[in-house]
Amino acid sequence: MRKTTPVEEFNIKEIIKKLEKKQDAIVFEVFEEKRRNIIRKISNLSLYKIFNNTEEGCNRPYLIDFEFIMDRLQKDLEIDQDYESIKVKLDITEQLEKMKKLPSFKTSCYIESRDVFKSTSIINFIRKFIFRHKKYRIVFHNKEAKFDEQYYKVNNLPFILILCCILATLIFSIIHTEFYLICASIISLICIVVIWFICL
């Protein structure tokens, strides 16, 4: 039988720690490179243009880490001297002032435009259109920024769920021949489709 060697002699745990450290350093460098690429692209844009970005006819606010937003809030850059960029700064600082604790600077976030036609979710559309809450608003994603996506895209799931509920109501009302419920379902269906189209 061949001679065996105890695992302790090779200090496997120490090797694992070194490898994990190297792996973490590589992952961190990848994230940093992605972050630098996004910042390089938007560094010459005003805050207004960054968060009212329209990509291929669609509203696409930049998805960035909280550190970038705080950095731009604190600096008095020439490109942020227009009325709308100052409005972004004012609205965001007022929002942050009301918070008890600020999240980690690595938190993924974007700024929701105050323009009703630049909503990224049905909730924000209702908030701006019905409640007339016309302020720029920072939206945190409660996760660390990975910079996998450059833009924040519309959350389609709530629209799909609402449409399913309305369609179920419409089918139910047709089966039971409830005229008013049929009309209400059709009007609701049209409204949701229009809002979804606006948000896209």
Number of C-alpha atoms within 10 A of each C-alpha: 3 4 4 6 8 7 9 8 7 10 10 11 11 10 11 11 11 12 12 12 12 12 12 12 12 12 12 13 12 14 16 14 13 17 20 14 14 18 14 11 10 14 14 13 15 20 25 22 16 20 26 19 19 14 10 7 8 15 23 24 27 23 25 24 23 22 16 14 18 14 10 15 19 10 9 11 10 9 13 22 13 12 9 15 19 17 18 24 21 15 18 19 16 12 14 14 11 8 9 7 8 10 14 13 15 16 19 21 25 23 23 24 25 23 15 20 16 24 26 23 21 20 11 20 23 15 16 20 15 10 10 12 16 14 17 21 21 20 13 16 13 12 13 15 19 18 20 10 13 15 18 18 17 19 14 14 11 13 17 14 11 14 18 13 14 20 16 13 17 22 14 14 18 13 10 11 12 12 11 10 16 20 13 15 21 15 12 17 18 13 12 17 14 12 17 21 11 17 22 19
